[in-house]
Amino acid sequence: MQLLASTLSVTRYRVQGKPAEPVMDTVRNGLKDQMIREIDNDPAQKSIGWTESARPFAPDFASAQFMFGNHLVFSLRMDKKSVPAKIVAKHVNMATAKRLADNGQSHLSKNEKRQIKEEVLHRLYTRVPATPNVYDLVWDMEAGVLWFFSNLKEANEELETLFSKSFRISLIRMFPYTEADLAAGLSDDQRDALKQAGPALFSGGGHA
C-alpha cells in the first residue's frame, strides 16, 4: 500500500464539483461500475479500473469500507500484458509455414498474413499473465482536494479520464499556474499577466 511507503510521489488535484446525491451511493456505484476487470486468460492487452487499497487483487466495493471521516481512500489499478516482438515473429513464422503446408500454397495473401498475425496475438495474449500496477488516492470530500500517489503521465491521464467517467465530475491538476489562477482571486488583467509569465532566474552570487 503506497500510503504506508517511506517515499512517495504525489500529484494534487482540485475536484470540480461534488457527486450527485446521495453522495456515498453515487461514489460506491461509480467504483463498482468501473472496477478493474481481470484479463488473465483473456486476449485483452490492458485493463484499467478501480480497486480497494487494502485488497487490490480482491476488490468488493459492495461491502468495502473506503470512507474515513471526510476522506475516501481507494486505488487505481492498471494491468498490462507484453509479448516480446521476437516471440510474436517466431509464432507468426511457424503459423505461416503450417498454413502453407496444409493448403499446398507457395505464398499467402496480405489478408491471410494479417489474419495469421491476429490469431497468433490472440493466442499469446490469452496465455500471458497481466502485470498489475496499483496507485492509491485520497479524496478529501469536504475540501474538494484529491491526492494521487503517482507522477507518471499515463497513470495521471488514466485517473482523470476514469474519475470523470465514474463520478461525472472532473479533476484539475494543481500546478503553480493553476494554483495561482484558482486560489488567488486574480483579476482578468492579472490572469493575462500570469499567462505571459516565464521562469525567473536566480543567481547565488553576492557583491563584494
C-alpha positions as CSV (number, residue, x, y, z in Angstrom):
1,M,0.0,0.0,0.0
2,Q,1.6,3.2,-1.2
3,L,0.2,5.3,1.7
4,L,2.4,3.4,4.1
5,A,5.6,3.6,1.9
6,S,8.7,5.5,3.2
7,T,8.9,7.6,0.0
8,L,6.0,8.9,-2.1
9,S,5.3,10.6,-5.4
10,V,2.1,12.7,-5.2
11,T,0.0,14.7,-7.6
12,R,-2.5,17.1,-6.1
13,Y,-5.9,17.7,-7.8
14,R,-8.8,20.1,-7.3
15,V,-12.1,18.3,-7.6
16,Q,-14.6,20.3,-9.7
17,G,-18.0,19.8,-8.1
18,K,-19.5,17.0,-6.0
19,P,-21.0,13.6,-6.8
20,A,-24.8,13.6,-7.1
21,E,-26.9,12.9,-4.0
22,P,-26.9,10.6,-2.2
23,V,-23.2,11.1,-2.5
24,M,-22.0,7.8,-1.0
25,D,-24.3,5.8,-3.2
26,T,-23.1,7.6,-6.2
27,V,-19.5,7.0,-5.3
28,R,-20.0,3.4,-4.5
29,N,-21.9,2.8,-7.7
30,G,-19.2,4.5,-9.7
31,L,-16.5,2.4,-8.1
32,K,-18.5,-0.8,-8.7
33,D,-19.3,0.1,-12.3
34,Q,-15.7,0.9,-13.2
35,M,-14.0,-1.8,-11.0
36,I,-10.9,-3.4,-12.5
37,R,-11.6,-6.3,-14.9
38,E,-9.3,-9.3,-14.7
39,I,-7.7,-10.1,-18.0
40,D,-5.6,-13.2,-17.2
41,N,-6.8,-16.0,-19.6
42,D,-8.3,-13.2,-21.8
43,P,-6.8,-11.8,-25.0
44,A,-7.2,-8.2,-23.8
45,Q,-3.8,-6.4,-23.6
46,K,-4.8,-3.8,-21.0
47,S,-7.3,-3.3,-18.2
48,I,-7.9,-0.1,-16.1
49,G,-10.2,0.3,-13.2
50,W,-10.8,1.0,-9.5
51,T,-9.8,-1.4,-6.7
52,E,-9.5,-1.4,-3.0
53,S,-6.3,0.0,-1.4
54,A,-6.3,-2.7,1.2
55,R,-7.2,-5.6,-1.1
56,P,-6.1,-4.6,-4.6
57,F,-6.5,-8.1,-6.0
58,A,-9.8,-9.0,-4.5
59,P,-11.9,-5.8,-4.5
60,D,-15.5,-5.8,-3.4
61,F,-17.0,-2.3,-3.3
62,A,-20.4,-3.7,-2.4
63,S,-19.2,-4.2,1.2
64,A,-15.8,-2.4,1.3
65,Q,-15.0,0.3,3.8
66,F,-13.4,3.1,1.9
67,M,-14.6,6.3,3.7
68,F,-12.7,7.5,6.7
69,G,-14.1,10.7,8.2
70,N,-14.3,13.2,5.3
71,H,-11.8,11.2,3.2
72,L,-12.3,8.5,0.6
73,V,-9.4,6.0,0.1
74,F,-9.2,3.7,-2.9
75,S,-6.9,2.9,-5.8
76,L,-6.5,3.0,-9.5
77,R,-5.2,-0.3,-10.9
78,M,-3.6,-0.7,-14.4
79,D,-3.0,-4.2,-15.7
80,K,-0.9,-4.7,-18.9
81,K,0.4,-7.5,-21.0
82,S,3.5,-7.5,-23.1
83,V,4.8,-10.1,-25.5
84,P,8.4,-9.6,-27.0
85,A,8.4,-8.9,-30.7
86,K,10.8,-11.8,-31.4
87,I,8.3,-14.2,-29.8
88,V,5.5,-12.8,-31.9
89,A,7.6,-13.1,-35.1
90,K,8.6,-16.7,-34.2
91,H,5.0,-17.8,-33.8
92,V,3.8,-16.0,-36.9
93,N,6.5,-17.7,-38.9
94,M,5.5,-21.1,-37.5
95,A,1.8,-20.5,-38.2
96,T,2.6,-19.2,-41.7
97,A,4.7,-22.3,-42.6
98,K,1.9,-24.6,-41.3
99,R,-0.8,-22.8,-43.3
100,L,1.3,-23.0,-46.5
101,A,2.0,-26.8,-45.9
102,D,-1.6,-27.6,-45.1
103,N,-3.0,-25.8,-48.1
104,G,-0.2,-26.6,-50.6
105,Q,0.4,-22.9,-51.2
106,S,3.6,-21.2,-52.1
107,H,2.6,-17.8,-50.7
108,L,-0.1,-16.1,-48.7
109,S,-2.2,-13.0,-49.5
110,K,-2.0,-9.8,-47.5
111,N,-5.3,-10.6,-45.7
112,E,-4.2,-14.1,-44.8
113,K,-0.9,-12.8,-43.3
114,R,-2.9,-10.3,-41.3
115,Q,-5.3,-13.0,-40.1
116,I,-2.5,-15.2,-39.0
117,K,-0.8,-12.4,-37.0
118,E,-4.2,-11.6,-35.3
119,E,-4.7,-15.2,-34.4
120,V,-1.2,-15.5,-33.0
121,L,-1.5,-12.4,-30.9
122,H,-4.9,-13.5,-29.6
123,R,-3.4,-16.9,-28.6
124,L,-0.3,-15.4,-27.0
125,Y,-2.1,-12.6,-25.1
126,T,-4.6,-15.2,-23.7
127,R,-1.6,-17.2,-22.2
128,V,0.4,-14.2,-20.9
129,P,-0.5,-13.0,-17.3
130,A,-1.0,-9.3,-16.9
131,T,1.4,-7.2,-14.9
132,P,-0.5,-5.1,-12.3
133,N,0.3,-1.6,-11.1
134,V,-1.7,-0.1,-8.2
135,Y,-1.8,3.7,-7.4
136,D,-3.5,4.8,-4.2
137,L,-5.6,8.0,-3.9
138,V,-7.1,10.0,-1.1
139,W,-10.1,12.2,-1.8
140,D,-11.0,14.9,0.8
141,M,-14.7,15.4,0.1
142,E,-15.1,18.4,2.2
143,A,-12.1,20.4,0.9
144,G,-12.6,19.2,-2.7
145,V,-9.0,18.0,-3.0
146,L,-7.6,14.7,-4.2
147,W,-4.1,13.4,-3.7
148,F,-3.0,10.7,-6.3
149,F,0.2,8.8,-5.4
150,S,1.9,8.9,-8.8
151,N,3.5,11.4,-11.0
152,L,3.6,9.1,-14.1
153,K,2.0,10.7,-17.1
154,E,0.0,7.7,-18.2
155,A,-1.3,6.9,-14.7
156,N,-2.4,10.5,-14.2
157,E,-4.2,10.7,-17.6
158,E,-6.0,7.4,-16.9
159,L,-7.0,8.7,-13.5
160,E,-8.5,11.9,-14.9
161,T,-10.5,10.0,-17.6
162,L,-11.7,7.3,-15.3
163,F,-12.7,9.7,-12.5
164,S,-14.8,11.8,-14.9
165,K,-16.4,8.6,-16.3
166,S,-17.2,7.2,-12.9
167,F,-18.5,10.2,-11.0
168,R,-19.5,12.7,-13.7
169,I,-17.1,15.4,-12.2
170,S,-13.7,16.4,-13.3
171,L,-10.2,16.8,-11.8
172,I,-7.9,19.8,-12.3
173,R,-4.2,19.0,-11.8
174,M,-2.7,21.6,-9.5
175,F,0.5,23.2,-11.0
176,P,1.8,26.5,-9.7
177,Y,-0.2,28.2,-12.5
178,T,-3.5,26.6,-11.7
179,E,-2.9,27.1,-8.0
180,A,-2.5,30.8,-8.6
181,D,-5.3,31.1,-11.1
182,L,-7.9,29.3,-8.9
183,A,-6.8,30.3,-5.4
184,A,-5.5,33.8,-5.6
185,G,-8.7,35.6,-6.8
186,L,-6.9,37.2,-9.8
187,S,-8.5,39.9,-11.9
188,D,-8.6,39.4,-15.7
189,D,-5.6,41.7,-16.2
190,Q,-3.6,39.7,-13.5
191,R,-4.7,36.4,-15.1
192,D,-3.4,37.7,-18.5
193,A,-0.1,38.7,-17.0
194,L,0.2,35.3,-15.3
195,K,-0.2,33.6,-18.7
196,Q,2.7,35.6,-20.1
197,A,5.0,35.0,-17.1
198,G,8.1,33.0,-17.7
199,P,10.6,31.3,-15.4
200,A,12.7,33.5,-13.1
201,L,16.4,33.1,-13.0
202,F,18.1,33.4,-9.6
203,S,21.8,34.0,-9.0
204,G,23.6,32.8,-5.9
205,G,26.5,35.2,-6.3
206,G,27.0,38.2,-4.0
207,H,28.7,41.6,-4.2
208,A,32.0,42.3,-2.5
